[in-house]
Amino acid sequence: MTYQYYVEKLRGISPKLAPTYLPPQLSGERLSGERFVCSVCGYEYRDPNFGFEELPVDWSCPICKMPKKAFVRKK
């Protein structure tokens, strides 16, 4: 699987049979329609149990390792 396929087709979500798969759940960001996307690589932060604002200041993108401030809020 290429990164392009991962982002475009799977939207950054693990396949259902992958050991890292998490079923989609509604979080505070999803209810309000807000998303947080890395401005460098396009990674979309999705964690139903932990909001983006709650992440530590030194948190970085798991794909390109850019800091939290590289993420932009999308609606």
All heavy atoms as a GROMACS GRO file, in nm:
protein
  613
    1MET      N    1   0.085  -0.116   0.000
    1MET     CA    2   0.000   0.000   0.000
    1MET      C    3   0.090   0.123   0.000
    1MET      O    4   0.182   0.133   0.079
    1MET     CB    5  -0.089  -0.001   0.125
    1MET     CG    6  -0.164   0.124   0.144
    1MET     SD    7  -0.271   0.142   0.291
    1MET     CE    8  -0.287  -0.014   0.364
    2THR      N    9   0.062   0.216  -0.088
    2THR     CA   10   0.138   0.340  -0.093
    2THR      C   11   0.073   0.443  -0.002
    2THR      O   12  -0.043   0.431   0.035
    2THR     CB   13   0.143   0.396  -0.236
    2THR    OG1   14   0.011   0.431  -0.276
    2THR    CG2   15   0.204   0.296  -0.333
    3TYR      N   16   0.150   0.546   0.031
    3TYR     CA   17   0.096   0.652   0.115
    3TYR      C   18  -0.018   0.724   0.044
    3TYR      O   19  -0.119   0.760   0.106
    3TYR     CB   20   0.206   0.751   0.153
    3TYR     CG   21   0.155   0.865   0.237
    3TYR    CD1   22   0.115   0.843   0.368
    3TYR    CD2   23   0.142   0.992   0.185
    3TYR    CE1   24   0.064   0.944   0.445
    3TYR    CE2   25   0.091   1.095   0.261
    3TYR     CZ   26   0.053   1.071   0.391
    3TYR     OH   27   0.002   1.173   0.466
    4GLN      N   28  -0.004   0.743  -0.086
    4GLN     CA   29  -0.109   0.810  -0.164
    4GLN      C   30  -0.239   0.730  -0.156
    4GLN      O   31  -0.346   0.787  -0.137
    4GLN     CB   32  -0.066   0.826  -0.309
    4GLN     CG   33  -0.168   0.899  -0.393
    4GLN     CD   34  -0.121   0.919  -0.535
    4GLN    OE1   35  -0.014   0.873  -0.574
    4GLN    NE2   36  -0.200   0.987  -0.614
    5TYR      N   37  -0.233   0.599  -0.169
    5TYR     CA   38  -0.352   0.514  -0.158
    5TYR      C   39  -0.412   0.525  -0.017
    5TYR      O   40  -0.532   0.536  -0.001
    5TYR     CB   41  -0.315   0.369  -0.189
    5TYR     CG   42  -0.432   0.274  -0.176
    5TYR    CD1   43  -0.521   0.257  -0.282
    5TYR    CD2   44  -0.454   0.201  -0.061
    5TYR    CE1   45  -0.628   0.170  -0.271
    5TYR    CE2   46  -0.561   0.115  -0.049
    5TYR     CZ   47  -0.648   0.099  -0.155
    5TYR     OH   48  -0.755   0.015  -0.145
    6TYR      N   49  -0.325   0.524   0.083
    6TYR     CA   50  -0.368   0.534   0.222
    6TYR      C   51  -0.448   0.662   0.245
    6TYR      O   52  -0.553   0.661   0.309
    6TYR     CB   53  -0.245   0.529   0.312
    6TYR     CG   54  -0.271   0.548   0.460
    6TYR    CD1   55  -0.330   0.448   0.535
    6TYR    CD2   56  -0.236   0.667   0.524
    6TYR    CE1   57  -0.353   0.465   0.670
    6TYR    CE2   58  -0.259   0.684   0.658
    6TYR     CZ   59  -0.318   0.584   0.730
    6TYR     OH   60  -0.341   0.601   0.863
    7VAL      N   61  -0.399   0.774   0.193
    7VAL     CA   62  -0.465   0.902   0.215
    7VAL      C   63  -0.589   0.917   0.129
    7VAL      O   64  -0.696   0.955   0.177
    7VAL     CB   65  -0.368   1.019   0.188
    7VAL    CG1   66  -0.439   1.152   0.190
    7VAL    CG2   67  -0.256   1.019   0.289
    8GLU      N   68  -0.580   0.886  -0.001
    8GLU     CA   69  -0.690   0.910  -0.093
    8GLU      C   70  -0.804   0.809  -0.078
    8GLU      O   71  -0.920   0.844  -0.078
    8GLU     CB   72  -0.640   0.910  -0.236
    8GLU     CG   73  -0.554   1.030  -0.269
    8GLU     CD   74  -0.497   1.024  -0.409
    8GLU    OE1   75  -0.528   0.928  -0.485
    8GLU    OE2   76  -0.421   1.115  -0.444
    9LYS      N   77  -0.771   0.682  -0.070
    9LYS     CA   78  -0.874   0.579  -0.069
    9LYS      C   79  -0.922   0.544   0.072
    9LYS      O   80  -1.040   0.528   0.096
    9LYS     CB   81  -0.823   0.451  -0.136
    9LYS     CG   82  -0.777   0.470  -0.278
    9LYS     CD   83  -0.890   0.508  -0.369
    9LYS     CE   84  -0.839   0.521  -0.511
    9LYS     NZ   85  -0.933   0.578  -0.601
   10LEU      N   86  -0.829   0.530   0.164
   10LEU     CA   87  -0.866   0.489   0.300
   10LEU      C   88  -0.888   0.608   0.393
   10LEU      O   89  -0.932   0.589   0.507
   10LEU     CB   90  -0.758   0.398   0.358
   10LEU     CG   91  -0.734   0.268   0.281
   10LEU    CD1   92  -0.623   0.188   0.346
   10LEU    CD2   93  -0.859   0.186   0.272
   11ARG      N   94  -0.855   0.728   0.349
   11ARG     CA   95  -0.870   0.850   0.428
   11ARG      C   96  -0.796   0.842   0.560
   11ARG      O   97  -0.843   0.894   0.662
   11ARG     CB   98  -1.016   0.881   0.451
   11ARG     CG   99  -1.092   0.902   0.325
   11ARG     CD  100  -1.238   0.914   0.355
   11ARG     NE  101  -1.302   0.999   0.257
   11ARG     CZ  102  -1.390   1.091   0.286
   11ARG    NH1  103  -1.426   1.111   0.409
   11ARG    NH2  104  -1.444   1.163   0.192
   12GLY      N  105  -0.682   0.774   0.562
   12GLY     CA  106  -0.601   0.766   0.683
   12GLY      C  107  -0.654   0.670   0.787
   12GLY      O  108  -0.613   0.674   0.901
   13ILE      N  109  -0.746   0.583   0.750
   13ILE     CA  110  -0.805   0.486   0.843
   13ILE      C  111  -0.752   0.347   0.810
   13ILE      O  112  -0.743   0.310   0.694
   13ILE     CB  113  -0.958   0.488   0.833
   13ILE    CG1  114  -1.011   0.628   0.866
   13ILE    CG2  115  -1.021   0.384   0.925
   13ILE    CD1  116  -1.158   0.644   0.843
   14SER      N  117  -0.720   0.270   0.911
   14SER     CA  118  -0.671   0.134   0.890
   14SER      C  119  -0.782   0.046   0.832
   14SER      O  120  -0.899   0.063   0.866
   14SER     CB  121  -0.624   0.073   1.022
   14SER     OG  122  -0.518   0.147   1.075
   15PRO      N  123  -0.745  -0.049   0.746
   15PRO     CA  124  -0.846  -0.143   0.694
   15PRO      C  125  -0.909  -0.225   0.806
   15PRO      O  126  -0.848  -0.245   0.912
   15PRO     CB  127  -0.766  -0.233   0.600
   15PRO     CG  128  -0.642  -0.159   0.568
   15PRO     CD  129  -0.614  -0.072   0.686
   16LYS      N  130  -1.029  -0.276   0.785
   16LYS     CA  131  -1.103  -0.346   0.891
   16LYS      C  132  -1.031  -0.469   0.944
   16LYS      O  133  -1.047  -0.505   1.059
   16LYS     CB  134  -1.241  -0.386   0.841
   16LYS     CG  135  -1.333  -0.269   0.828
   16LYS     CD  136  -1.473  -0.310   0.792
   16LYS     CE  137  -1.561  -0.187   0.785
   16LYS     NZ  138  -1.699  -0.219   0.755
   17LEU      N  139  -0.952  -0.536   0.863
   17LEU     CA  140  -0.883  -0.657   0.908
   17LEU      C  141  -0.744  -0.629   0.966
   17LEU      O  142  -0.677  -0.720   1.010
   17LEU     CB  143  -0.873  -0.757   0.793
   17LEU     CG  144  -1.008  -0.805   0.739
   17LEU    CD1  145  -0.987  -0.901   0.622
   17LEU    CD2  146  -1.090  -0.872   0.847
   18ALA      N  147  -0.701  -0.503   0.968
   18ALA     CA  148  -0.570  -0.468   1.022
   18ALA      C  149  -0.574  -0.471   1.175
   18ALA      O  150  -0.676  -0.441   1.236
   18ALA     CB  151  -0.530  -0.329   0.974
   19PRO      N  152  -0.462  -0.508   1.239
   19PRO     CA  153  -0.461  -0.511   1.385
   19PRO      C  154  -0.475  -0.373   1.448
   19PRO      O  155  -0.511  -0.362   1.564
   19PRO     CB  156  -0.325  -0.573   1.419
   19PRO     CG  157  -0.245  -0.565   1.296
   19PRO     CD  158  -0.338  -0.556   1.180
   20THR      N  159  -0.451  -0.267   1.373
   20THR     CA  160  -0.462  -0.131   1.427
   20THR      C  161  -0.596  -0.067   1.399
   20THR      O  162  -0.616   0.051   1.428
   20THR     CB  163  -0.352  -0.042   1.366
   20THR    OG1  164  -0.365  -0.044   1.224
   20THR    CG2  165  -0.215  -0.089   1.407
   21TYR      N  166  -0.691  -0.141   1.344
   21TYR     CA  167  -0.822  -0.086   1.307
   21TYR      C  168  -0.901  -0.045   1.430
   21TYR      O  169  -0.909  -0.117   1.529
   21TYR     CB  170  -0.903  -0.188   1.227
   21TYR     CG  171  -1.043  -0.143   1.197
   21TYR    CD1  172  -1.067  -0.046   1.101
   21TYR    CD2  173  -1.152  -0.195   1.266
   21TYR    CE1  174  -1.196  -0.003   1.073
   21TYR    CE2  175  -1.281  -0.152   1.238
   21TYR     CZ  176  -1.302  -0.056   1.142
   21TYR     OH  177  -1.429  -0.013   1.114
   22LEU      N  178  -0.958   0.074   1.425
   22LEU     CA  179  -1.049   0.121   1.527
   22LEU      C  180  -1.180   0.155   1.458
   22LEU      O  181  -1.181   0.229   1.361
   22LEU     CB  182  -0.995   0.246   1.596
   22LEU     CG  183  -0.869   0.228   1.678
   22LEU    CD1  184  -0.818   0.363   1.725
   22LEU    CD2  185  -0.896   0.138   1.797
   23PRO      N  186  -1.292   0.104   1.507
   23PRO     CA  187  -1.420   0.135   1.443
   23PRO      C  188  -1.450   0.284   1.456
   23PRO      O  189  -1.415   0.347   1.555
   23PRO     CB  190  -1.521   0.050   1.520
   23PRO     CG  191  -1.455   0.015   1.647
   23PRO     CD  192  -1.308   0.017   1.622
   24PRO      N  193  -1.514   0.342   1.355
   24PRO     CA  194  -1.545   0.486   1.361
   24PRO      C  195  -1.645   0.515   1.473
   24PRO      O  196  -1.741   0.442   1.492
   24PRO     CB  197  -1.604   0.516   1.224
   24PRO     CG  198  -1.645   0.385   1.169
   24PRO     CD  199  -1.560   0.280   1.233
   25GLN      N  200  -1.615   0.620   1.547
   25GLN     CA  201  -1.702   0.664   1.655
   25GLN      C  202  -1.715   0.814   1.646
   25GLN      O  203  -1.626   0.883   1.595
   25GLN     CB  204  -1.643   0.627   1.791
   25GLN     CG  205  -1.630   0.479   1.813
   25GLN     CD  206  -1.565   0.449   1.947
   25GLN    OE1  207  -1.529   0.539   2.020
   25GLN    NE2  208  -1.550   0.323   1.978
   26LEU      N  209  -1.822   0.867   1.697
   26LEU     CA  210  -1.841   1.011   1.696
   26LEU      C  211  -1.764   1.074   1.811
   26LEU      O  212  -1.769   1.026   1.924
   26LEU     CB  213  -1.989   1.046   1.709
   26LEU     CG  214  -2.076   1.002   1.592
   26LEU    CD1  215  -2.220   1.039   1.620
   26LEU    CD2  216  -2.029   1.067   1.464
   27SER      N  217  -1.689   1.178   1.781
   27SER     CA  218  -1.618   1.252   1.884
   27SER      C  219  -1.668   1.395   1.884
   27SER      O  220  -1.749   1.433   1.801
   27SER     CB  221  -1.468   1.248   1.858
   27SER     OG  222  -1.437   1.325   1.744
   28GLY      N  223  -1.616   1.476   1.972
   28GLY     CA  224  -1.656   1.616   1.976
   28GLY      C  225  -1.624   1.688   1.847
   28GLY      O  226  -1.703   1.768   1.798
   29GLU      N  227  -1.509   1.658   1.786
   29GLU     CA  228  -1.474   1.724   1.660
   29GLU      C  229  -1.571   1.685   1.550
   29GLU      O  230  -1.609   1.766   1.469
   29GLU     CB  231  -1.332   1.688   1.616
   29GLU     CG  232  -1.222   1.752   1.699
   29GLU     CD  233  -1.173   1.661   1.808
   29GLU    OE1  234  -1.194   1.541   1.797
   29GLU    OE2  235  -1.114   1.711   1.904
   30ARG      N  236  -1.611   1.560   1.546
   30ARG     CA  237  -1.698   1.515   1.438
   30ARG      C  238  -1.840   1.571   1.454
   30ARG      O  239  -1.906   1.601   1.358
   30ARG     CB  240  -1.702   1.364   1.435
   30ARG     CG  241  -1.568   1.308   1.389
   30ARG     CD  242  -1.584   1.179   1.315
   30ARG     NE  243  -1.455   1.131   1.273
   30ARG     CZ  244  -1.370   1.065   1.349
   30ARG    NH1  245  -1.400   1.037   1.473
   30ARG    NH2  246  -1.253   1.026   1.302
   31LEU      N  247  -1.884   1.583   1.578
   31LEU     CA  248  -2.018   1.636   1.600
   31LEU      C  249  -2.028   1.781   1.556
   31LEU      O  250  -2.129   1.824   1.503
   31LEU     CB  251  -2.057   1.624   1.748
   31LEU     CG  252  -2.080   1.481   1.798
   31LEU    CD1  253  -2.105   1.483   1.948
   31LEU    CD2  254  -2.195   1.417   1.726
   32SER      N  255  -1.922   1.856   1.576
   32SER     CA  256  -1.924   1.997   1.537
   32SER      C  257  -1.881   2.015   1.392
   32SER      O  258  -1.889   2.125   1.340
   32SER     CB  259  -1.832   2.077   1.629
   32SER     OG  260  -1.698   2.037   1.612
   33GLY      N  261  -1.834   1.910   1.328
   33GLY     CA  262  -1.791   1.919   1.189
   33GLY      C  263  -1.648   1.967   1.173
   33GLY      O  264  -1.604   1.993   1.062
   34GLU      N  265  -1.572   1.980   1.280
   34GLU     CA  266  -1.435   2.028   1.272
   34GLU      C  267  -1.338   1.912   1.255
   34GLU      O  268  -1.356   1.805   1.311
   34GLU     CB  269  -1.399   2.106   1.398
   34GLU     CG  270  -1.479   2.231   1.415
   34GLU     CD  271  -1.446   2.304   1.543
   34GLU    OE1  272  -1.384   2.243   1.633
   34GLU    OE2  273  -1.482   2.421   1.554
   35ARG      N  274  -1.235   1.938   1.175
   35ARG     CA  275  -1.128   1.840   1.155
   35ARG      C  276  -0.996   1.913   1.172
   35ARG      O  277  -0.988   2.033   1.151
   35ARG     CB  278  -1.134   1.781   1.014
   35ARG     CG  279  -1.260   1.709   0.982
   35ARG     CD  280  -1.259   1.656   0.840
   35ARG     NE  281  -1.252   1.768   0.747
   35ARG     CZ  282  -1.193   1.763   0.628
   35ARG    NH1  283  -1.137   1.653   0.588
   35ARG    NH2  284  -1.190   1.868   0.549
   36PHE      N  285  -0.892   1.841   1.206
   36PHE     CA  286  -0.759   1.897   1.216
   36PHE      C  287  -0.670   1.821   1.119
   36PHE      O  288  -0.653   1.700   1.130
   36PHE     CB  289  -0.706   1.886   1.359
   36PHE     CG  290  -0.783   1.972   1.455
   36PHE    CD1  291  -0.894   1.922   1.521
   36PHE    CD2  292  -0.746   2.102   1.475
   36PHE    CE1  293  -0.966   2.002   1.607
   36PHE    CE2  294  -0.818   2.184   1.562
   36PHE     CZ  295  -0.928   2.133   1.628
   37VAL      N  296  -0.614   1.895   1.022
   37VAL     CA  297  -0.539   1.835   0.913
   37VAL      C  298  -0.398   1.894   0.911
   37VAL      O  299  -0.382   2.017   0.922
   37VAL     CB  300  -0.609   1.859   0.778
   37VAL    CG1  301  -0.532   1.798   0.663
   37VAL    CG2  302  -0.751   1.804   0.782
   38CYS      N  303  -0.297   1.809   0.892
   38CYS     CA  304  -0.159   1.855   0.882
   38CYS      C  305  -0.144   1.933   0.751
   38CYS      O  306  -0.178   1.883   0.644
   38CYS     CB  307  -0.064   1.736   0.885
   38CYS     SG  308   0.111   1.784   0.872
   39SER      N  309  -0.090   2.053   0.761
   39SER     CA  310  -0.074   2.137   0.642
   39SER      C  311   0.042   2.092   0.554
   39SER      O  312   0.054   2.136   0.441
   39SER     CB  313  -0.052   2.283   0.684
   39SER     OG  314   0.064   2.294   0.764
   40VAL      N  315   0.125   2.000   0.603
   40VAL     CA  316   0.239   1.951   0.525
   40VAL      C  317   0.204   1.824   0.448
   40VAL      O  318   0.219   1.819   0.326
   40VAL     CB  319   0.362   1.927   0.618
   40VAL    CG1  320   0.477   1.868   0.541
   40VAL    CG2  321   0.402   2.056   0.686
   41CYS      N  322   0.154   1.722   0.518
   41CYS     CA  323   0.132   1.592   0.453
   41CYS      C  324  -0.015   1.557   0.432
   41CYS      O  325  -0.048   1.463   0.362
   41CYS     CB  326   0.201   1.481   0.531
   41CYS     SG  327   0.125   1.446   0.691
   42GLY      N  328  -0.107   1.630   0.495
   42GLY     CA  329  -0.249   1.603   0.478
   42GLY      C  330  -0.306   1.502   0.576
   42GLY      O  331  -0.422   1.464   0.566
   43TYR      N  332  -0.226   1.458   0.674
   43TYR     CA  333  -0.275   1.364   0.774
   43TYR      C  334  -0.390   1.427   0.853
   43TYR      O  335  -0.382   1.541   0.896
   43TYR     CB  336  -0.162   1.324   0.870
   43TYR     CG  337  -0.206   1.244   0.989
   43TYR    CD1  338  -0.233   1.108   0.977
   43TYR    CD2  339  -0.222   1.304   1.113
   43TYR    CE1  340  -0.275   1.034   1.087
   43TYR    CE2  341  -0.263   1.230   1.224
   43TYR     CZ  342  -0.290   1.095   1.209
   43TYR     OH  343  -0.330   1.023   1.318
   44GLU      N  344  -0.498   1.354   0.871
   44GLU     CA  345  -0.613   1.404   0.945
   44GLU      C  346  -0.615   1.338   1.083
   44GLU      O  347  -0.619   1.216   1.094
   44GLU     CB  348  -0.743   1.373   0.871
   44GLU     CG  349  -0.864   1.431   0.937
   44GLU     CD  350  -0.990   1.411   0.856
   44GLU    OE1  351  -0.982   1.405   0.733
   44GLU    OE2  352  -1.096   1.399   0.919
   45TYR      N  353  -0.610   1.421   1.187
   45TYR     CA  354  -0.611   1.369   1.324
   45TYR      C  355  -0.751   1.319   1.357
   45TYR      O  356  -0.849   1.393   1.348
   45TYR     CB  357  -0.569   1.476   1.424
   45TYR     CG  358  -0.576   1.427   1.566
   45TYR    CD1  359  -0.476   1.346   1.617
   45TYR    CD2  360  -0.683   1.459   1.647
   45TYR    CE1  361  -0.483   1.299   1.747
   45TYR    CE2  362  -0.691   1.413   1.777
   45TYR     CZ  363  -0.590   1.333   1.827
   45TYR     OH  364  -0.598   1.286   1.955
   46ARG      N  365  -0.760   1.193   1.396
   46ARG     CA  366  -0.887   1.132   1.436
   46ARG      C  367  -0.863   1.044   1.558
   46ARG      O  368  -0.796   0.942   1.547
   46ARG     CB  369  -0.942   1.044   1.325
   46ARG     CG  370  -0.984   1.116   1.203
   46ARG     CD  371  -1.039   1.019   1.104
   46ARG     NE  372  -1.074   1.086   0.980
   46ARG     CZ  373  -1.129   1.027   0.878
   46ARG    NH1  374  -1.157   0.899   0.883
   46ARG    NH2  375  -1.157   1.094   0.770
   47ASP      N  376  -0.915   1.084   1.668
   47ASP     CA  377  -0.910   1.001   1.788
   47ASP      C  378  -1.037   1.028   1.866
   47ASP      O  379  -1.052   1.136   1.924
   47ASP     CB  380  -0.788   1.031   1.873
   47ASP     CG  381  -0.772   0.933   1.987
   47ASP    OD1  382  -0.867   0.858   2.019
   47ASP    OD2  383  -0.662   0.929   2.047
   48PRO      N  384  -1.130   0.934   1.865
   48PRO     CA  385  -1.258   0.958   1.931
   48PRO      C  386  -1.246   0.974   2.082
   48PRO      O  387  -1.335   1.030   2.146
   48PRO     CB  388  -1.341   0.836   1.895
   48PRO     CG  389  -1.243   0.730   1.859
   48PRO     CD  390  -1.124   0.801   1.804
   49ASN      N  391  -1.137   0.927   2.140
   49ASN     CA  392  -1.122   0.930   2.285
   49ASN      C  393  -1.039   1.047   2.336
   49ASN      O  394  -1.030   1.069   2.455
   49ASN     CB  395  -1.061   0.800   2.334
   49ASN     CG  396  -1.146   0.681   2.296
   49ASN    OD1  397  -1.268   0.686   2.306
   49ASN    ND2  398  -1.083   0.576   2.249
   50PHE      N  399  -0.973   1.120   2.244
   50PHE     CA  400  -0.879   1.224   2.287
   50PHE      C  401  -0.886   1.340   2.189
   50PHE      O  402  -0.847   1.327   2.074
   50PHE     CB  403  -0.737   1.165   2.291
   50PHE     CG  404  -0.646   1.234   2.387
   50PHE    CD1  405  -0.660   1.214   2.523
   50PHE    CD2  406  -0.547   1.318   2.342
   50PHE    CE1  407  -0.576   1.276   2.612
   50PHE    CE2  408  -0.462   1.381   2.430
   50PHE     CZ  409  -0.476   1.360   2.566
   51GLY      N  410  -0.936   1.454   2.232
   51GLY     CA  411  -0.951   1.570   2.145
   51GLY      C  412  -0.817   1.631   2.106
   51GLY      O  413  -0.718   1.620   2.179
   52PHE      N  414  -0.813   1.699   1.993
   52PHE     CA  415  -0.690   1.759   1.943
   52PHE      C  416  -0.634   1.864   2.040
   52PHE      O  417  -0.513   1.870   2.060
   52PHE     CB  418  -0.714   1.823   1.805
   52PHE     CG  419  -0.588   1.871   1.739
   52PHE    CD1  420  -0.503   1.780   1.677
   52PHE    CD2  421  -0.555   2.005   1.740
   52PHE    CE1  422  -0.387   1.824   1.617
   52PHE    CE2  423  -0.439   2.049   1.680
   52PHE     CZ  424  -0.355   1.958   1.618
   53GLU      N  425  -0.720   1.945   2.100
   53GLU     CA  426  -0.674   2.047   2.192
   53GLU      C  427  -0.610   1.987   2.318
   53GLU      O  428  -0.531   2.052   2.384
   53GLU     CB  429  -0.790   2.140   2.233
   53GLU     CG  430  -0.831   2.236   2.125
   53GLU     CD  431  -0.936   2.177   2.032
   53GLU    OE1  432  -0.984   2.065   2.058
   53GLU    OE2  433  -0.968   2.242   1.932
   54GLU      N  434  -0.645   1.863   2.350
   54GLU     CA  435  -0.592   1.797   2.469
   54GLU      C  436  -0.452   1.739   2.448
   54GLU      O  437  -0.388   1.697   2.543
   54GLU     CB  438  -0.686   1.686   2.513
   54GLU     CG  439  -0.823   1.735   2.551
   54GLU     CD  440  -0.918   1.621   2.581
   54GLU    OE1  441  -0.873   1.514   2.625
   54GLU    OE2  442  -1.039   1.638   2.558
   55LEU      N  443  -0.405   1.735   2.323
   55LEU     CA  444  -0.272   1.681   2.295
   55LEU      C  445  -0.164   1.769   2.356
   55LEU      O  446  -0.180   1.892   2.363
   55LEU     CB  447  -0.249   1.673   2.144
   55LEU     CG  448  -0.334   1.572   2.069
   55LEU    CD1  449  -0.316   1.589   1.918
   55LEU    CD2  450  -0.299   1.431   2.109
   56PRO      N  451  -0.052   1.711   2.401
   56PRO     CA  452   0.056   1.793   2.458
   56PRO      C  453   0.116   1.886   2.352
   56PRO      O  454   0.107   1.860   2.232
   56PRO     CB  455   0.158   1.690   2.506
   56PRO     CG  456   0.120   1.561   2.447
   56PRO     CD  457  -0.023   1.569   2.404
   57VAL      N  458   0.179   1.993   2.396
   57VAL     CA  459   0.237   2.092   2.305
   57VAL      C  460   0.346   2.030   2.218
   57VAL      O  461   0.361   2.067   2.101
   57VAL     CB  462   0.293   2.210   2.386
   57VAL    CG1  463   0.361   2.311   2.295
   57VAL    CG2  464   0.184   2.276   2.466
   58ASP      N  465   0.420   1.932   2.270
   58ASP     CA  466   0.529   1.872   2.194
   58ASP      C  467   0.484   1.757   2.104
   58ASP      O  468   0.567   1.690   2.042
   58ASP     CB  469   0.641   1.826   2.287
   58ASP     CG  470   0.595   1.719   2.384
   58ASP    OD1  471   0.472   1.700   2.402
   58ASP    OD2  472   0.682   1.654   2.444
   59TRP      N  473   0.353   1.734   2.091
   59TRP     CA  474   0.300   1.628   2.004
   59TRP      C  475   0.335   1.663   1.860
   59TRP      O  476   0.339   1.779   1.821
   59TRP     CB  477   0.149   1.618   2.021
   59TRP     CG  478   0.086   1.510   1.940
   59TRP    CD1  479   0.074   1.380   1.975
   59TRP    CD2  480   0.026   1.522   1.811
   59TRP    NE1  481   0.009   1.310   1.875
   59TRP    CE2  482  -0.020   1.395   1.773
   59TRP    CE3  483   0.007   1.627   1.722
   59TRP    CZ2  484  -0.085   1.371   1.652
   59TRP    CZ3  485  -0.057   1.603   1.603
   59TRP    CH2  486  -0.102   1.475   1.568
   60SER      N  487   0.363   1.561   1.777
   60SER     CA  488   0.396   1.585   1.637
   60SER      C  489   0.318   1.489   1.548
   60SER      O  490   0.269   1.386   1.592
   60SER     CB  491   0.546   1.569   1.614
   60SER     OG  492   0.587   1.438   1.643
   61CYS      N  493   0.308   1.524   1.421
   61CYS     CA  494   0.237   1.444   1.322
   61CYS      C  495   0.304   1.307   1.310
   61CYS      O  496   0.426   1.298   1.297
   61CYS     CB  497   0.240   1.516   1.186
   61CYS     SG  498   0.165   1.421   1.052
   62PRO      N  499   0.227   1.199   1.316
   62PRO     CA  500   0.288   1.065   1.307
   62PRO      C  501   0.344   1.033   1.169
   62PRO      O  502   0.426   0.943   1.156
   62PRO     CB  503   0.173   0.972   1.343
   62PRO     CG  504   0.049   1.050   1.318
   62PRO     CD  505   0.084   1.193   1.338
   63ILE      N  506   0.307   1.107   1.067
   63ILE     CA  507   0.355   1.080   0.932
   63ILE      C  508   0.481   1.160   0.900
   63ILE      O  509   0.584   1.105   0.866
   63ILE     CB  510   0.246   1.111   0.826
   63ILE    CG1  511   0.117   1.035   0.856
   63ILE    CG2  512   0.296   1.083   0.685
   63ILE    CD1  513   0.128   0.885   0.847
   64CYS      N  514   0.471   1.294   0.911
   64CYS     CA  515   0.584   1.379   0.868
   64CYS      C  516   0.661   1.442   0.985
   64CYS      O  517   0.757   1.514   0.963
   64CYS     CB  518   0.534   1.488   0.774
   64CYS     SG  519   0.426   1.610   0.853
   65LYS      N  520   0.618   1.417   1.108
   65LYS     CA  521   0.685   1.465   1.231
   65LYS      C  522   0.682   1.616   1.249
   65LYS      O  523   0.762   1.671   1.323
   65LYS     CB  524   0.830   1.415   1.237
   65LYS     CG  525   0.846   1.267   1.223
   65LYS     CD  526   0.772   1.193   1.332
   65LYS     CE  527   0.793   1.043   1.318
   65LYS     NZ  528   0.684   0.966   1.369
   66MET      N  529   0.591   1.685   1.182
   66MET     CA  530   0.576   1.830   1.202
   66MET      C  531   0.506   1.854   1.336
   66MET      O  532   0.428   1.771   1.381
   66MET     CB  533   0.496   1.892   1.088
   66MET     CG  534   0.568   1.893   0.956
   66MET     SD  535   0.724   1.982   0.958
   66MET     CE  536   0.666   2.149   0.975
   67PRO      N  537   0.532   1.970   1.399
   67PRO     CA  538   0.471   1.996   1.530
   67PRO      C  539   0.321   2.021   1.520
   67PRO      O  540   0.265   2.040   1.413
   67PRO     CB  541   0.544   2.122   1.578
   67PRO     CG  542   0.592   2.187   1.454
   67PRO     CD  543   0.621   2.076   1.356
   68LYS      N  544   0.258   2.023   1.635
   68LYS     CA  545   0.113   2.042   1.645
   68LYS      C  546   0.068   2.171   1.578
   68LYS      O  547  -0.041   2.178   1.521
   68LYS     CB  548   0.075   2.041   1.793
   68LYS     CG  549  -0.072   2.051   1.820
   68LYS     CD  550  -0.098   2.045   1.970
   68LYS     CE  551  -0.244   2.068   2.002
   68LYS     NZ  552  -0.267   2.068   2.145
   69LYS      N  553   0.150   2.273   1.580
   69LYS     CA  554   0.110   2.402   1.523
   69LYS      C  555   0.102   2.398   1.370
   69LYS      O  556   0.050   2.492   1.309
   69LYS     CB  557   0.204   2.514   1.568
   69LYS     CG  558   0.347   2.499   1.524
   69LYS     CD  559   0.431   2.611   1.582
   69LYS     CE  560   0.577   2.591   1.545
   69LYS     NZ  561   0.661   2.693   1.604
   70ALA      N  562   0.148   2.290   1.307
   70ALA     CA  563   0.136   2.275   1.161
   70ALA      C  564  -0.004   2.230   1.119
   70ALA      O  565  -0.035   2.228   1.001
   70ALA     CB  566   0.241   2.177   1.108
   71PHE      N  567  -0.088   2.194   1.215
   71PHE     CA  568  -0.223   2.147   1.186
   71PHE      C  569  -0.318   2.266   1.174
   71PHE      O  570  -0.306   2.363   1.248
   71PHE     CB  571  -0.272   2.051   1.295
   71PHE     CG  572  -0.219   1.912   1.279
   71PHE    CD1  573  -0.087   1.883   1.307
   71PHE    CD2  574  -0.300   1.809   1.236
   71PHE    CE1  575  -0.038   1.756   1.292
   71PHE    CE2  576  -0.252   1.682   1.220
   71PHE     CZ  577  -0.121   1.655   1.247
   72VAL      N  578  -0.411   2.253   1.081
   72VAL     CA  579  -0.511   2.358   1.062
   72VAL      C  580  -0.650   2.298   1.085
   72VAL      O  581  -0.674   2.182   1.056
   72VAL     CB  582  -0.503   2.421   0.922
   72VAL    CG1  583  -0.378   2.503   0.907
   72VAL    CG2  584  -0.512   2.318   0.815
   73ARG      N  585  -0.739   2.382   1.136
   73ARG     CA  586  -0.876   2.340   1.162
   73ARG      C  587  -0.955   2.351   1.033
   73ARG      O  588  -0.953   2.453   0.968
   73ARG     CB  589  -0.936   2.428   1.269
   73ARG     CG  590  -1.075   2.388   1.312
   73ARG     CD  591  -1.128   2.488   1.415
   73ARG     NE  592  -1.037   2.503   1.525
   73ARG     CZ  593  -1.064   2.469   1.651
   73ARG    NH1  594  -1.179   2.418   1.683
   73ARG    NH2  595  -0.976   2.487   1.746
   74LYS      N  596  -1.023   2.244   0.995
   74LYS     CA  597  -1.106   2.243   0.875
   74LYS      C  598  -1.249   2.214   0.916
   74LYS      O  599  -1.275   2.144   1.011
   74LYS     CB  600  -1.060   2.135   0.777
   74LYS     CG  601  -0.920   2.148   0.728
   74LYS     CD  602  -0.913   2.238   0.612
   74LYS     CE  603  -0.770   2.244   0.564
   74LYS     NZ  604  -0.754   2.282   0.430
   75LYS      N  605  -1.343   2.266   0.840
   75LYS     CA  606  -1.484   2.237   0.865
   75LYS      C  607  -1.541   2.157   0.753
   75LYS      O  608  -1.498   2.155   0.646
   75LYS     CB  609  -1.562   2.366   0.884
   75LYS     CG  610  -1.533   2.426   1.018
   75LYS     CD  611  -1.646   2.515   1.059
   75LYS     CE  612  -1.615   2.563   1.198
   75LYS     NZ  613  -1.726   2.575   1.279
   0.00000   0.00000   0.00000
